[in-house]
């Protein structure tokens, strides 16, 4: 009896594997992606288990399968771009995504206590990947190439200057930087515009680097969650690349805090990655491996979050520049790995970061995700706000 049951189980596994392979190959063909092909977006399969894995686990299994060397692509970014253009990802709506949607609706994944998990998981390693991957400004957000920047360093300086000009900063202004990262904006604004910047962070690693990089400048830091900040209202507020980690249940609270901490005639610039539609709930692989508990806002969610608190004065989308930024980061990261400067990490870690950087580049290239800079005012700028580019 046990032998018969074992044989039946084996038969079921074989049938499932064959069905999964046939189904996945059919989907790939419909997207003009060939297994074993020689085009940049074609893929190579090293372990046929990946078919069953992806059939059951969708895009989460796809990313983990890459980390485990079950498959490869000549150009990961090209494969992801082709997949999005062909809506291949849309056909892999699976239990991983569904589960993330369910728990995010019923639980606050970014309570004050849980918020520190993101920093501990992804940011608290300042001596590892970041000095090798980032440019001299140590900026871990999208650069701006719209004003003729030809290098990543120039693109980041142009982005910081763009933010300063959009806010109309002048000497002596007090500026709050929510989610200040490695202090790159604080350093630029203090040095070039003579303002005082107060940075807020929950990453010990980033705080250590930020303090060292802004030593001697008119900059101070608060190591706390943004919801815990109790300060006199600031002339202006900026938040660059932090809103994505706030969590959908906290979008409104974030805006309420910003409104409370901003002077009535001040401006608030929000720089955030965004989703094309409210229905897009993000990829479970990124939530599991890279950015825990976050959520990309749609424009509808963004508008709803500040309704009655702020007037949207300006919206600027330069998401295509994130493709260039991510490719520059990968070139630097890859060179550091091949040169042995990241020897404390294993190959699985390398493949995880490679998948993260290049797949994200493909997503931005396909315009699946966006990068917005939004200028908000509490009461409206008298006479109207004049857009800055």
GIVEN-V454301 format. One record per helix or strand of 2 or more residues. SS is the DSSP state (alpha for helix, beta for strand). FROM is the first residue (numbers start at 1). TO is the last residue. Records with the same first field share a line. If there is no record, write none. Layout:
BEGIN
SS = FROM-TO ; FROM-TO
END
This chain:
BEGIN
alpha = 2-30 ; 49-67 ; 76-85 ; 89-92 ; 95-106 ; 112-123 ; 129-133 ; 152-167 ; 184-193 ; 204-213 ; 226-228 ; 243-245 ; 248-260 ; 284-289 ; 299-305 ; 320-338 ; 347-365
beta = 43-45 ; 71-73 ; 174-178 ; 196-201 ; 219-223 ; 234-240 ; 262-275 ; 311-317 ; 369-377
END
